[in-house]
Amino acid sequence: MRSGNTDGERVVADRLVTWHRPVDAARAGRVCSQAGCDTRLSIYNSTERCAAHHQFVTIIQRSTGQRLA
Ligand SMILES: [Zn+2]
């Protein structure tokens, strides 16, 4: 069985988690709202879709005036 070093590594990991602010964690956990897309959204992205889908929807709406099914 292991001992000694394992406990030391665990303490370091706990400190890293503590440093992670709750607000950032919640925003970082968002994913693209487009069906079938699980792209993680940047905490700086204020939209509900990833960059690729946000741009795609904007183009469709501009050219047809209709929403995606
Ligand atoms: Zn997407």
N, CA, C, O and the ligand as a Tripos MOL2 file, in Angstrom:
@<TRIPOS>MOLECULE
protein
  277   275    70     0     0
PROTEIN
NO_CHARGES

@<TRIPOS>ATOM
      1 N           0.8320   -1.2090    0.0000 N.3       1 MET1
      2 CA          0.0000    0.0000    0.0000 C.3       1 MET1
      3 C           0.8700    1.2640    0.0000 C.2       1 MET1
      4 O           1.9700    1.2630    0.5520 O.2       1 MET1
      5 N           0.3890    2.3050   -0.6000 N.am      2 ARG2
      6 CA          1.1500    3.5480   -0.6530 C.3       2 ARG2
      7 C           0.9100    4.4040    0.6030 C.2       2 ARG2
      8 O          -0.1060    4.2810    1.2870 O.2       2 ARG2
      9 N           1.8640    5.2480    0.8620 N.am      3 SER3
     10 CA          1.7140    6.1690    1.9950 C.3       3 SER3
     11 C           2.6760    7.3310    1.7980 C.2       3 SER3
     12 O           3.5660    7.2640    0.9500 O.2       3 SER3
     13 N           2.5060    8.3810    2.5650 N.am      4 GLY4
     14 CA          3.4350    9.5060    2.5180 C.3       4 GLY4
     15 C           3.1520   10.4380    1.3550 C.2       4 GLY4
     16 O           2.3960   11.3960    1.5150 O.2       4 GLY4
     17 N           3.7340   10.1900    0.1900 N.am      5 ASN5
     18 CA          3.6050   11.1010   -0.9450 C.3       5 ASN5
     19 C           2.1510   11.3010   -1.3760 C.2       5 ASN5
     20 O           1.7730   12.3970   -1.7900 O.2       5 ASN5
     21 N           1.3500   10.2670   -1.2820 N.am      6 THR6
     22 CA         -0.0500   10.3730   -1.7100 C.3       6 THR6
     23 C          -0.7890   11.4590   -0.9370 C.2       6 THR6
     24 O          -1.5530   12.2300   -1.5170 O.2       6 THR6
     25 N          -0.5640   11.5170    0.3600 N.am      7 ASP7
     26 CA         -1.2310   12.5400    1.1780 C.3       7 ASP7
     27 C          -0.7830   13.9340    0.7660 C.2       7 ASP7
     28 O          -1.5940   14.8590    0.7330 O.2       7 ASP7
     29 N           0.4870   14.0920    0.4540 N.am      8 GLY8
     30 CA          1.0000   15.4010    0.0600 C.3       8 GLY8
     31 C           0.3540   15.8660   -1.2290 C.2       8 GLY8
     32 O          -0.0040   17.0390   -1.3380 O.2       8 GLY8
     33 N           0.1930   14.9980   -2.2020 N.am      9 GLU9
     34 CA         -0.4120   15.3740   -3.4740 C.3       9 GLU9
     35 C          -1.8770   15.7600   -3.2860 C.2       9 GLU9
     36 O          -2.3850   16.6590   -3.9560 O.2       9 GLU9
     37 N          -2.5360   15.0790   -2.3830 N.am     10 ARG10
     38 CA         -3.9510   15.3660   -2.1560 C.3      10 ARG10
     39 C          -4.1310   16.7850   -1.5960 C.2      10 ARG10
     40 O          -5.0820   17.4770   -1.9580 O.2      10 ARG10
     41 N          -3.2410   17.2050   -0.7350 N.am     11 VAL11
     42 CA         -3.3240   18.5560   -0.1640 C.3      11 VAL11
     43 C          -3.1860   19.5970   -1.2690 C.2      11 VAL11
     44 O          -3.9210   20.5840   -1.2770 O.2      11 VAL11
     45 N          -2.2740   19.3960   -2.1860 N.am     12 VAL12
     46 CA         -2.0770   20.3390   -3.2920 C.3      12 VAL12
     47 C          -3.3410   20.4230   -4.1320 C.2      12 VAL12
     48 O          -3.7460   21.5200   -4.5150 O.2      12 VAL12
     49 N          -3.9740   19.2940   -4.4300 N.am     13 ALA13
     50 CA         -5.1840   19.2750   -5.2470 C.3      13 ALA13
     51 C          -6.3060   20.0370   -4.5540 C.2      13 ALA13
     52 O          -7.0380   20.7820   -5.2050 O.2      13 ALA13
     53 N          -6.4510   19.8620   -3.2440 N.am     14 ASP14
     54 CA         -7.4950   20.5670   -2.5070 C.3      14 ASP14
     55 C          -7.3030   22.0740   -2.6010 C.2      14 ASP14
     56 O          -8.2750   22.8200   -2.7130 O.2      14 ASP14
     57 N          -6.0770   22.5150   -2.5570 N.am     15 ARG15
     58 CA         -5.8020   23.9600   -2.6420 C.3      15 ARG15
     59 C          -6.1880   24.4960   -4.0140 C.2      15 ARG15
     60 O          -6.7310   25.5970   -4.1140 O.2      15 ARG15
     61 N          -5.9190   23.7450   -5.0600 N.am     16 LEU16
     62 CA         -6.2610   24.1940   -6.4050 C.3      16 LEU16
     63 C          -7.7680   24.3440   -6.5490 C.2      16 LEU16
     64 O          -8.2400   25.3030   -7.1600 O.2      16 LEU16
     65 N          -8.5260   23.4060   -5.9920 N.am     17 VAL17
     66 CA         -9.9860   23.4740   -6.0600 C.3      17 VAL17
     67 C         -10.4940   24.6920   -5.3100 C.2      17 VAL17
     68 O         -11.4170   25.3670   -5.7650 O.2      17 VAL17
     69 N          -9.8960   24.9720   -4.1680 N.am     18 THR18
     70 CA        -10.3110   26.1230   -3.3630 C.3      18 THR18
     71 C         -10.1060   27.4220   -4.1180 C.2      18 THR18
     72 O         -10.9080   28.3490   -4.0050 O.2      18 THR18
     73 N          -9.0460   27.4870   -4.8760 N.am     19 TRP19
     74 CA         -8.7520   28.7140   -5.6130 C.3      19 TRP19
     75 C          -9.7630   28.9520   -6.7300 C.2      19 TRP19
     76 O          -9.9600   30.0880   -7.1610 O.2      19 TRP19
     77 N         -10.4010   27.8850   -7.1960 N.am     20 HIS20
     78 CA        -11.3540   28.0240   -8.2950 C.3      20 HIS20
     79 C         -12.6280   28.6830   -7.7770 C.2      20 HIS20
     80 O         -13.3690   28.0790   -7.0000 O.2      20 HIS20
     81 N         -12.8820   29.9080   -8.1990 N.am     21 ARG21
     82 CA        -14.0430   30.6330   -7.6920 C.3      21 ARG21
     83 C         -15.3450   30.0400   -8.2150 C.2      21 ARG21
     84 O         -15.4190   29.6620   -9.3850 O.2      21 ARG21
     85 N         -16.3750   29.9510   -7.3700 N.am     22 PRO22
     86 CA        -17.6780   29.3690   -7.7450 C.3      22 PRO22
     87 C         -18.2800   30.0210   -8.9730 C.2      22 PRO22
     88 O         -18.8360   29.3190   -9.8180 O.2      22 PRO22
     89 N         -18.1920   31.3210   -9.1050 N.am     23 VAL23
     90 CA        -18.7850   32.0290  -10.2470 C.3      23 VAL23
     91 C         -18.1470   31.5540  -11.5470 C.2      23 VAL23
     92 O         -18.8510   31.2520  -12.5110 O.2      23 VAL23
     93 N         -16.8260   31.4870  -11.5770 N.am     24 ASP24
     94 CA        -16.1300   31.0400  -12.7760 C.3      24 ASP24
     95 C         -16.4910   29.6030  -13.1040 C.2      24 ASP24
     96 O         -16.6390   29.2580  -14.2760 O.2      24 ASP24
     97 N         -16.6350   28.7630  -12.0970 N.am     25 ALA25
     98 CA        -16.9400   27.3460  -12.3260 C.3      25 ALA25
     99 C         -18.3160   27.1930  -12.9720 C.2      25 ALA25
    100 O         -18.4950   26.3780  -13.8770 O.2      25 ALA25
    101 N         -19.2740   27.9680  -12.5100 N.am     26 ALA26
    102 CA        -20.6280   27.8710  -13.0560 C.3      26 ALA26
    103 C         -20.6640   28.3280  -14.5110 C.2      26 ALA26
    104 O         -21.2950   27.6860  -15.3510 O.2      26 ALA26
    105 N         -19.9960   29.4250  -14.8070 N.am     27 ARG27
    106 CA        -20.0060   29.9530  -16.1750 C.3      27 ARG27
    107 C         -19.2020   29.0450  -17.1020 C.2      27 ARG27
    108 O         -19.5450   28.8970  -18.2750 O.2      27 ARG27
    109 N         -18.1430   28.4420  -16.5860 N.am     28 ALA28
    110 CA        -17.3040   27.5790  -17.4070 C.3      28 ALA28
    111 C         -18.0140   26.2720  -17.7420 C.2      28 ALA28
    112 O         -17.6340   25.5870  -18.6910 O.2      28 ALA28
    113 N         -19.0490   25.9200  -16.9650 N.am     29 GLY29
    114 CA        -19.7370   24.6530  -17.1790 C.3      29 GLY29
    115 C         -20.8130   24.7270  -18.2380 C.2      29 GLY29
    116 O         -21.4460   23.7110  -18.5260 O.2      29 GLY29
    117 N         -21.0480   25.8900  -18.8350 N.am     30 ARG30
    118 CA        -22.0980   26.0230  -19.8480 C.3      30 ARG30
    119 C         -21.6580   25.3690  -21.1520 C.2      30 ARG30
    120 O         -20.4750   25.3480  -21.4930 O.2      30 ARG30
    121 N         -22.6490   24.8330  -21.8760 N.am     31 VAL31
    122 CA        -22.3540   24.2520  -23.1830 C.3      31 VAL31
    123 C         -23.2870   24.8690  -24.2110 C.2      31 VAL31
    124 O         -24.2920   25.4840  -23.8560 O.2      31 VAL31
    125 N         -22.9550   24.7060  -25.4860 N.am     32 CYS32
    126 CA        -23.7490   25.2400  -26.5820 C.3      32 CYS32
    127 C         -25.1840   24.7060  -26.5200 C.2      32 CYS32
    128 O         -25.3980   23.5190  -26.2700 O.2      32 CYS32
    129 N         -26.1700   25.5880  -26.7510 N.am     33 SER33
    130 CA        -27.5750   25.1910  -26.6530 C.3      33 SER33
    131 C         -28.0600   24.5110  -27.9260 C.2      33 SER33
    132 O         -29.1790   24.0000  -27.9610 O.2      33 SER33
    133 N         -27.2330   24.4970  -28.9770 N.am     34 GLN34
    134 CA        -27.6060   23.8540  -30.2350 C.3      34 GLN34
    135 C         -27.6990   22.3440  -30.0200 C.2      34 GLN34
    136 O         -26.7960   21.7390  -29.4410 O.2      34 GLN34
    137 N         -28.7850   21.7400  -30.4850 N.am     35 ALA35
    138 CA        -28.9730   20.3030  -30.3010 C.3      35 ALA35
    139 C         -27.8010   19.5200  -30.8930 C.2      35 ALA35
    140 O         -27.3800   19.7760  -32.0210 O.2      35 ALA35
    141 N         -27.2890   18.5800  -30.1340 N.am     36 GLY36
    142 CA        -26.2080   17.7390  -30.6180 C.3      36 GLY36
    143 C         -24.8360   18.3470  -30.4660 C.2      36 GLY36
    144 O         -23.8350   17.6990  -30.7720 O.2      36 GLY36
    145 N         -24.7670   19.5680  -30.0020 N.am     37 CYS37
    146 CA        -23.4710   20.2280  -29.8340 C.3      37 CYS37
    147 C         -23.1680   20.3490  -28.3420 C.2      37 CYS37
    148 O         -23.9540   20.9080  -27.5760 O.2      37 CYS37
    149 N         -22.0270   19.8190  -27.9520 N.am     38 ASP38
    150 CA        -21.6640   19.8980  -26.5300 C.3      38 ASP38
    151 C         -20.4120   20.7460  -26.3380 C.2      38 ASP38
    152 O         -19.6520   20.5590  -25.3880 O.2      38 ASP38
    153 N         -20.2190   21.6770  -27.2590 N.am     39 THR39
    154 CA        -19.0620   22.5700  -27.1520 C.3      39 THR39
    155 C         -19.1710   23.4340  -25.9100 C.2      39 THR39
    156 O         -20.2060   24.0470  -25.6490 O.2      39 THR39
    157 N         -18.1150   23.4730  -25.1670 N.am     40 ARG40
    158 CA        -18.1070   24.2860  -23.9540 C.3      40 ARG40
    159 C         -18.0040   25.7670  -24.3230 C.2      40 ARG40
    160 O         -17.2020   26.1600  -25.1700 O.2      40 ARG40
    161 N         -18.8270   26.5660  -23.6700 N.am     41 LEU41
    162 CA        -18.7990   27.9940  -23.9340 C.3      41 LEU41
    163 C         -17.7600   28.6710  -23.0620 C.2      41 LEU41
    164 O         -17.5760   28.3080  -21.9000 O.2      41 LEU41
    165 N         -17.0940   29.6390  -23.6200 N.am     42 SER42
    166 CA        -16.1230   30.4190  -22.8620 C.3      42 SER42
    167 C         -16.8380   31.2100  -21.7850 C.2      42 SER42
    168 O         -17.9930   31.5980  -21.9600 O.2      42 SER42
    169 N         -16.1650   31.4500  -20.6790 N.am     43 ILE43
    170 CA        -16.7740   32.2550  -19.6220 C.3      43 ILE43
    171 C         -16.9740   33.6800  -20.0980 C.2      43 ILE43
    172 O         -17.7090   34.4480  -19.4770 O.2      43 ILE43
    173 N         -16.3260   34.0380  -21.1930 N.am     44 TYR44
    174 CA        -16.4540   35.3890  -21.7380 C.3      44 TYR44
    175 C         -17.5380   35.4540  -22.8110 C.2      44 TYR44
    176 O         -17.8550   36.5300  -23.3180 O.2      44 TYR44
    177 N         -18.1110   34.2800  -23.1560 N.am     45 ASN45
    178 CA        -19.1540   34.2310  -24.1730 C.3      45 ASN45
    179 C         -20.5060   34.4920  -23.5230 C.2      45 ASN45
    180 O         -20.9530   33.7040  -22.6890 O.2      45 ASN45
    181 N         -21.1610   35.5870  -23.8940 N.am     46 SER46
    182 CA        -22.4340   35.9630  -23.2670 C.3      46 SER46
    183 C         -23.6230   35.3330  -23.9810 C.2      46 SER46
    184 O         -24.7580   35.5070  -23.5380 O.2      46 SER46
    185 N         -23.3930   34.6000  -25.0830 N.am     47 THR47
    186 CA        -24.4790   33.9770  -25.8190 C.3      47 THR47
    187 C         -24.7020   32.5540  -25.3270 C.2      47 THR47
    188 O         -23.9400   32.0470  -24.5040 O.2      47 THR47
    189 N         -25.7590   31.9090  -25.8380 N.am     48 GLU48
    190 CA        -26.0660   30.5420  -25.4230 C.3      48 GLU48
    191 C         -25.5130   29.5140  -26.3970 C.2      48 GLU48
    192 O         -25.6790   28.3120  -26.1890 O.2      48 GLU48
    193 N         -24.8600   29.9710  -27.4510 N.am     49 ARG49
    194 CA        -24.3030   29.0450  -28.4420 C.3      49 ARG49
    195 C         -22.8050   29.2590  -28.5890 C.2      49 ARG49
    196 O         -22.2790   30.3250  -28.2680 O.2      49 ARG49
    197 N         -22.1290   28.2290  -29.0800 N.am     50 CYS50
    198 CA        -20.7070   28.3560  -29.3510 C.3      50 CYS50
    199 C         -20.5130   29.3110  -30.5290 C.2      50 CYS50
    200 O         -21.4730   29.6500  -31.2230 O.2      50 CYS50
    201 N         -19.3050   29.7300  -30.7470 N.am     51 ALA51
    202 CA        -19.0220   30.7160  -31.7900 C.3      51 ALA51
    203 C         -19.5180   30.2430  -33.1560 C.2      51 ALA51
    204 O         -20.1010   31.0290  -33.9040 O.2      51 ALA51
    205 N         -19.2950   28.9720  -33.4910 N.am     52 ALA52
    206 CA        -19.6800   28.4460  -34.7980 C.3      52 ALA52
    207 C         -21.1970   28.4750  -34.9780 C.2      52 ALA52
    208 O         -21.6760   28.9280  -36.0170 O.2      52 ALA52
    209 N         -21.9540   28.0110  -34.0070 N.am     53 HIS53
    210 CA        -23.4000   27.9580  -34.1370 C.3      53 HIS53
    211 C         -24.0250   29.3430  -34.0140 C.2      53 HIS53
    212 O         -25.0380   29.6180  -34.6570 O.2      53 HIS53
    213 N         -23.4580   30.1920  -33.2230 N.am     54 HIS54
    214 CA        -24.0060   31.5460  -33.0840 C.3      54 HIS54
    215 C         -23.9250   32.2660  -34.4240 C.2      54 HIS54
    216 O         -24.8700   32.9370  -34.8370 O.2      54 HIS54
    217 N         -22.7960   32.1210  -35.0940 N.am     55 GLN55
    218 CA        -22.6020   32.7580  -36.3910 C.3      55 GLN55
    219 C         -23.5180   32.1280  -37.4310 C.2      55 GLN55
    220 O         -24.0920   32.8370  -38.2570 O.2      55 GLN55
    221 N         -23.6640   30.8060  -37.4030 N.am     56 PHE56
    222 CA        -24.4940   30.0900  -38.3610 C.3      56 PHE56
    223 C         -25.9520   30.5420  -38.2570 C.2      56 PHE56
    224 O         -26.5810   30.8300  -39.2750 O.2      56 PHE56
    225 N         -26.4840   30.6040  -37.0630 N.am     57 VAL57
    226 CA        -27.8700   31.0170  -36.8540 C.3      57 VAL57
    227 C         -28.0720   32.4430  -37.3170 C.2      57 VAL57
    228 O         -29.1020   32.7600  -37.9120 O.2      57 VAL57
    229 N         -27.1250   33.2950  -37.0590 N.am     58 THR58
    230 CA        -27.2250   34.6950  -37.4730 C.3      58 THR58
    231 C         -27.3180   34.7980  -38.9870 C.2      58 THR58
    232 O         -28.1050   35.5950  -39.4980 O.2      58 THR58
    233 N         -26.5410   34.0180  -39.7120 N.am     59 ILE59
    234 CA        -26.5530   34.0390  -41.1780 C.3      59 ILE59
    235 C         -27.8910   33.5450  -41.6950 C.2      59 ILE59
    236 O         -28.4500   34.1540  -42.6080 O.2      59 ILE59
    237 N         -28.4260   32.4610  -41.1440 N.am     60 ILE60
    238 CA        -29.7050   31.9020  -41.5770 C.3      60 ILE60
    239 C         -30.8250   32.9110  -41.3620 C.2      60 ILE60
    240 O         -31.6460   33.1200  -42.2550 O.2      60 ILE60
    241 N         -30.8700   33.5250  -40.2180 N.am     61 GLN61
    242 CA        -31.9200   34.4910  -39.9120 C.3      61 GLN61
    243 C         -31.8360   35.6890  -40.8480 C.2      61 GLN61
    244 O         -32.8620   36.2450  -41.2400 O.2      61 GLN61
    245 N         -30.6450   36.0790  -41.1990 N.am     62 ARG62
    246 CA        -30.4550   37.2470  -42.0560 C.3      62 ARG62
    247 C         -30.8880   36.9450  -43.5000 C.2      62 ARG62
    248 O         -31.4200   37.8180  -44.1860 O.2      62 ARG62
    249 N         -30.6580   35.7090  -43.9540 N.am     63 SER63
    250 CA        -30.9390   35.3880  -45.3510 C.3      63 SER63
    251 C         -32.3740   34.9000  -45.5760 C.2      63 SER63
    252 O         -32.9160   35.1040  -46.6620 O.2      63 SER63
    253 N         -32.9990   34.2680  -44.5920 N.am     64 THR64
    254 CA        -34.3290   33.7100  -44.7900 C.3      64 THR64
    255 C         -35.3670   34.2970  -43.8440 C.2      64 THR64
    256 O         -36.5650   34.2430  -44.1230 O.2      64 THR64
    257 N         -34.9230   34.8470  -42.7470 N.am     65 GLY65
    258 CA        -35.8650   35.3920  -41.7900 C.3      65 GLY65
    259 C         -36.5980   34.3080  -41.0160 C.2      65 GLY65
    260 O         -37.5750   34.5830  -40.3200 O.2      65 GLY65
    261 N         -36.1160   33.0590  -41.1420 N.am     66 GLN66
    262 CA        -36.7840   31.9650  -40.4310 C.3      66 GLN66
    263 C         -35.8410   31.3760  -39.3840 C.2      66 GLN66
    264 O         -34.6180   31.4580  -39.4970 O.2      66 GLN66
    265 N         -36.4440   30.7920  -38.3820 N.am     67 ARG67
    266 CA        -35.6500   30.1590  -37.3340 C.3      67 ARG67
    267 C         -35.3300   28.7290  -37.7140 C.2      67 ARG67
    268 O         -36.0400   28.1140  -38.5100 O.2      67 ARG67
    269 N         -34.2780   28.2090  -37.1520 N.am     68 LEU68
    270 CA        -33.9100   26.8110  -37.3990 C.3      68 LEU68
    271 C         -34.9470   25.8870  -36.7710 C.2      68 LEU68
    272 O         -35.5200   26.2000  -35.7280 O.2      68 LEU68
    273 N         -35.1760   24.7790  -37.3980 N.am     69 ALA69
    274 CA        -36.1490   23.8320  -36.8770 C.3      69 ALA69
    275 C         -35.6460   23.2500  -35.5700 C.2      69 ALA69
    276 O         -36.3240   22.4230  -34.9610 O.2      69 ALA69
    277 ZN        -22.4200   24.7090  -30.9340 Zn       70 ZN70
@<TRIPOS>BOND
     1     1     2 1
     2     2     3 1
     3     3     4 2
     4     3     5 am
     5     5     6 1
     6     6     7 1
     7     7     8 2
     8     7     9 am
     9     9    10 1
    10    10    11 1
    11    11    12 2
    12    11    13 am
    13    13    14 1
    14    14    15 1
    15    15    16 2
    16    15    17 am
    17    17    18 1
    18    18    19 1
    19    19    20 2
    20    19    21 am
    21    21    22 1
    22    22    23 1
    23    23    24 2
    24    23    25 am
    25    25    26 1
    26    26    27 1
    27    27    28 2
    28    27    29 am
    29    29    30 1
    30    30    31 1
    31    31    32 2
    32    31    33 am
    33    33    34 1
    34    34    35 1
    35    35    36 2
    36    35    37 am
    37    37    38 1
    38    38    39 1
    39    39    40 2
    40    39    41 am
    41    41    42 1
    42    42    43 1
    43    43    44 2
    44    43    45 am
    45    45    46 1
    46    46    47 1
    47    47    48 2
    48    47    49 am
    49    49    50 1
    50    50    51 1
    51    51    52 2
    52    51    53 am
    53    53    54 1
    54    54    55 1
    55    55    56 2
    56    55    57 am
    57    57    58 1
    58    58    59 1
    59    59    60 2
    60    59    61 am
    61    61    62 1
    62    62    63 1
    63    63    64 2
    64    63    65 am
    65    65    66 1
    66    66    67 1
    67    67    68 2
    68    67    69 am
    69    69    70 1
    70    70    71 1
    71    71    72 2
    72    71    73 am
    73    73    74 1
    74    74    75 1
    75    75    76 2
    76    75    77 am
    77    77    78 1
    78    78    79 1
    79    79    80 2
    80    79    81 am
    81    81    82 1
    82    82    83 1
    83    83    84 2
    84    83    85 am
    85    85    86 1
    86    86    87 1
    87    87    88 2
    88    87    89 am
    89    89    90 1
    90    90    91 1
    91    91    92 2
    92    91    93 am
    93    93    94 1
    94    94    95 1
    95    95    96 2
    96    95    97 am
    97    97    98 1
    98    98    99 1
    99    99   100 2
   100    99   101 am
   101   101   102 1
   102   102   103 1
   103   103   104 2
   104   103   105 am
   105   105   106 1
   106   106   107 1
   107   107   108 2
   108   107   109 am
   109   109   110 1
   110   110   111 1
   111   111   112 2
   112   111   113 am
   113   113   114 1
   114   114   115 1
   115   115   116 2
   116   115   117 am
   117   117   118 1
   118   118   119 1
   119   119   120 2
   120   119   121 am
   121   121   122 1
   122   122   123 1
   123   123   124 2
   124   123   125 am
   125   125   126 1
   126   126   127 1
   127   127   128 2
   128   127   129 am
   129   129   130 1
   130   130   131 1
   131   131   132 2
   132   131   133 am
   133   133   134 1
   134   134   135 1
   135   135   136 2
   136   135   137 am
   137   137   138 1
   138   138   139 1
   139   139   140 2
   140   139   141 am
   141   141   142 1
   142   142   143 1
   143   143   144 2
   144   143   145 am
   145   145   146 1
   146   146   147 1
   147   147   148 2
   148   147   149 am
   149   149   150 1
   150   150   151 1
   151   151   152 2
   152   151   153 am
   153   153   154 1
   154   154   155 1
   155   155   156 2
   156   155   157 am
   157   157   158 1
   158   158   159 1
   159   159   160 2
   160   159   161 am
   161   161   162 1
   162   162   163 1
   163   163   164 2
   164   163   165 am
   165   165   166 1
   166   166   167 1
   167   167   168 2
   168   167   169 am
   169   169   170 1
   170   170   171 1
   171   171   172 2
   172   171   173 am
   173   173   174 1
   174   174   175 1
   175   175   176 2
   176   175   177 am
   177   177   178 1
   178   178   179 1
   179   179   180 2
   180   179   181 am
   181   181   182 1
   182   182   183 1
   183   183   184 2
   184   183   185 am
   185   185   186 1
   186   186   187 1
   187   187   188 2
   188   187   189 am
   189   189   190 1
   190   190   191 1
   191   191   192 2
   192   191   193 am
   193   193   194 1
   194   194   195 1
   195   195   196 2
   196   195   197 am
   197   197   198 1
   198   198   199 1
   199   199   200 2
   200   199   201 am
   201   201   202 1
   202   202   203 1
   203   203   204 2
   204   203   205 am
   205   205   206 1
   206   206   207 1
   207   207   208 2
   208   207   209 am
   209   209   210 1
   210   210   211 1
   211   211   212 2
   212   211   213 am
   213   213   214 1
   214   214   215 1
   215   215   216 2
   216   215   217 am
   217   217   218 1
   218   218   219 1
   219   219   220 2
   220   219   221 am
   221   221   222 1
   222   222   223 1
   223   223   224 2
   224   223   225 am
   225   225   226 1
   226   226   227 1
   227   227   228 2
   228   227   229 am
   229   229   230 1
   230   230   231 1
   231   231   232 2
   232   231   233 am
   233   233   234 1
   234   234   235 1
   235   235   236 2
   236   235   237 am
   237   237   238 1
   238   238   239 1
   239   239   240 2
   240   239   241 am
   241   241   242 1
   242   242   243 1
   243   243   244 2
   244   243   245 am
   245   245   246 1
   246   246   247 1
   247   247   248 2
   248   247   249 am
   249   249   250 1
   250   250   251 1
   251   251   252 2
   252   251   253 am
   253   253   254 1
   254   254   255 1
   255   255   256 2
   256   255   257 am
   257   257   258 1
   258   258   259 1
   259   259   260 2
   260   259   261 am
   261   261   262 1
   262   262   263 1
   263   263   264 2
   264   263   265 am
   265   265   266 1
   266   266   267 1
   267   267   268 2
   268   267   269 am
   269   269   270 1
   270   270   271 1
   271   271   272 2
   272   271   273 am
   273   273   274 1
   274   274   275 1
   275   275   276 2
@<TRIPOS>SUBSTRUCTURE
     1 MET1         2 RESIDUE 1 A MET
     2 ARG2         6 RESIDUE 1 A ARG
     3 SER3        10 RESIDUE 1 A SER
     4 GLY4        14 RESIDUE 1 A GLY
     5 ASN5        18 RESIDUE 1 A ASN
     6 THR6        22 RESIDUE 1 A THR
     7 ASP7        26 RESIDUE 1 A ASP
     8 GLY8        30 RESIDUE 1 A GLY
     9 GLU9        34 RESIDUE 1 A GLU
    10 ARG10       38 RESIDUE 1 A ARG
    11 VAL11       42 RESIDUE 1 A VAL
    12 VAL12       46 RESIDUE 1 A VAL
    13 ALA13       50 RESIDUE 1 A ALA
    14 ASP14       54 RESIDUE 1 A ASP
    15 ARG15       58 RESIDUE 1 A ARG
    16 LEU16       62 RESIDUE 1 A LEU
    17 VAL17       66 RESIDUE 1 A VAL
    18 THR18       70 RESIDUE 1 A THR
    19 TRP19       74 RESIDUE 1 A TRP
    20 HIS20       78 RESIDUE 1 A HIS
    21 ARG21       82 RESIDUE 1 A ARG
    22 PRO22       86 RESIDUE 1 A PRO
    23 VAL23       90 RESIDUE 1 A VAL
    24 ASP24       94 RESIDUE 1 A ASP
    25 ALA25       98 RESIDUE 1 A ALA
    26 ALA26      102 RESIDUE 1 A ALA
    27 ARG27      106 RESIDUE 1 A ARG
    28 ALA28      110 RESIDUE 1 A ALA
    29 GLY29      114 RESIDUE 1 A GLY
    30 ARG30      118 RESIDUE 1 A ARG
    31 VAL31      122 RESIDUE 1 A VAL
    32 CYS32      126 RESIDUE 1 A CYS
    33 SER33      130 RESIDUE 1 A SER
    34 GLN34      134 RESIDUE 1 A GLN
    35 ALA35      138 RESIDUE 1 A ALA
    36 GLY36      142 RESIDUE 1 A GLY
    37 CYS37      146 RESIDUE 1 A CYS
    38 ASP38      150 RESIDUE 1 A ASP
    39 THR39      154 RESIDUE 1 A THR
    40 ARG40      158 RESIDUE 1 A ARG
    41 LEU41      162 RESIDUE 1 A LEU
    42 SER42      166 RESIDUE 1 A SER
    43 ILE43      170 RESIDUE 1 A ILE
    44 TYR44      174 RESIDUE 1 A TYR
    45 ASN45      178 RESIDUE 1 A ASN
    46 SER46      182 RESIDUE 1 A SER
    47 THR47      186 RESIDUE 1 A THR
    48 GLU48      190 RESIDUE 1 A GLU
    49 ARG49      194 RESIDUE 1 A ARG
    50 CYS50      198 RESIDUE 1 A CYS
    51 ALA51      202 RESIDUE 1 A ALA
    52 ALA52      206 RESIDUE 1 A ALA
    53 HIS53      210 RESIDUE 1 A HIS
    54 HIS54      214 RESIDUE 1 A HIS
    55 GLN55      218 RESIDUE 1 A GLN
    56 PHE56      222 RESIDUE 1 A PHE
    57 VAL57      226 RESIDUE 1 A VAL
    58 THR58      230 RESIDUE 1 A THR
    59 ILE59      234 RESIDUE 1 A ILE
    60 ILE60      238 RESIDUE 1 A ILE
    61 GLN61      242 RESIDUE 1 A GLN
    62 ARG62      246 RESIDUE 1 A ARG
    63 SER63      250 RESIDUE 1 A SER
    64 THR64      254 RESIDUE 1 A THR
    65 GLY65      258 RESIDUE 1 A GLY
    66 GLN66      262 RESIDUE 1 A GLN
    67 ARG67      266 RESIDUE 1 A ARG
    68 LEU68      270 RESIDUE 1 A LEU
    69 ALA69      274 RESIDUE 1 A ALA
    70 ZN70       277 GROUP 0 **** ****
